Amino acid sequence: MIKLFFCTQGSILDVALDLRKDANTYGKYVSTEVSAENTKALFIPKGFAHGFITLSDDATTFYFVSGEYNQQADDGIRFDSFGFDWGI
């Protein structure tokens, strides 16, 4: 599912992990701070896992997604399984 993501209150550290097995960037990730102050919006392509951690006491985020929620397709990735340092 494609996502467009932004933060209207507070601040988060956002991470996108490439899960496309045929891509030369498979298993690689990118991260950036997304906040109400910096007004960044992120486009998360199909085939990427997406997660974040709040950097402020509170944060409000919004997603626009390309499809409806499908519980059978919902899965998770352990936060420490791909080498990213979450600082926790």
Buried (B, 14 or more C-beta within 10 A) or exposed (E): BEBEBBBEEBBBBBBBBBBEEEEEEEEEBEBEBBBBEEEBEBEBBEBBBBBBBEBEEEBEBEEEEEEEEEEEEEEEEEEEEBEBEEEE
